[in-house]
Amino acid sequence: MVKRFHAIVEGKVQGVFYRASAQKQAMALGVCGFIRNLNDGRVELEAQGEETALAQFLTWCHKGPPGSHVERLETRWLTAQSLFQPEFRILS
């Protein structure tokens, strides 16, 4: 079953390749969506994919890449979209 979530990640998540690492992880799992830095030092992302792949991706998001330190991850589950982009993009 396809699911979708929106998340805000807080902690040391900018300047540590969090976005690039998340993109690589998402693509390996077949998850699509986007990720971007926010002006206040947090990272915002939205992901859509099969439920098991999203669960694995969410587990990764809680940990992040080496050098990051996730202090809080706020997740909100959304309705899956049929017109969602078929890639995981880094937005500026």
C-alpha positions in Angstrom: 0.0 0.0 0.0 1.3 3.4 -1.0 1.6 6.0 1.9 3.0 9.5 2.2 4.4 11.6 5.1 5.7 15.1 5.7 8.5 15.6 8.3 10.5 18.3 9.9 13.9 17.2 11.2 15.6 19.2 14.0 19.2 19.0 15.3 22.5 19.1 13.5 21.1 18.4 10.1 22.4 21.1 7.9 26.0 21.1 6.6 26.4 17.4 7.2 25.1 16.0 3.9 21.7 15.1 5.4 19.8 16.1 2.2 22.1 14.3 -0.2 22.3 11.2 2.0 18.5 11.2 2.3 18.1 11.4 -1.4 20.4 8.5 -1.9 18.6 6.4 0.7 15.2 7.3 -0.7 16.2 6.4 -4.3 17.6 3.0 -3.1 14.3 2.3 -1.4 12.1 3.5 -4.3 10.7 6.4 -2.3 9.8 9.6 -4.1 9.4 13.1 -2.8 11.5 16.1 -1.8 13.8 17.5 0.9 15.0 21.0 1.6 16.8 23.1 4.2 14.7 25.6 6.1 16.0 29.0 7.1 15.9 28.2 10.8 18.4 25.2 10.6 15.8 22.5 10.3 15.2 20.2 7.3 11.8 19.6 5.7 10.9 16.5 3.7 8.0 14.8 2.1 8.1 11.2 1.0 5.8 8.8 -0.7 6.2 5.1 -1.4 5.3 1.6 -0.4 4.6 1.3 3.3 7.6 -1.0 4.1 10.0 1.3 2.1 8.7 4.4 3.9 9.1 2.7 7.3 12.8 1.9 6.4 13.3 5.5 5.2 11.7 7.0 8.3 14.0 4.9 10.5 17.0 6.2 8.5 15.7 9.8 8.9 15.7 9.4 12.6 19.4 8.5 12.5 20.7 10.5 9.5 24.2 10.3 8.0 27.4 10.2 10.0 28.1 13.7 11.4 24.4 14.5 11.8 22.6 14.5 15.1 18.8 14.3 14.9 17.2 15.7 18.0 13.6 15.6 16.9 11.6 14.4 13.9 8.0 15.5 13.7 6.0 13.4 11.2 2.6 13.9 9.8 0.9 11.2 7.7 -0.8 12.4 4.5 -3.0 11.0 1.8 -0.9 9.5 -1.1 -1.1 11.5 -4.3 -1.4 9.9 -7.7 0.4 12.9 -9.4 3.4 12.8 -7.0 6.8 13.3 -8.8 8.5 9.9 -9.5 11.8 11.0 -8.0 13.3 12.3 -4.8 14.5 15.8 -5.3 16.7 18.2 -3.3 15.0 21.6 -3.3 16.8 24.9 -2.6 
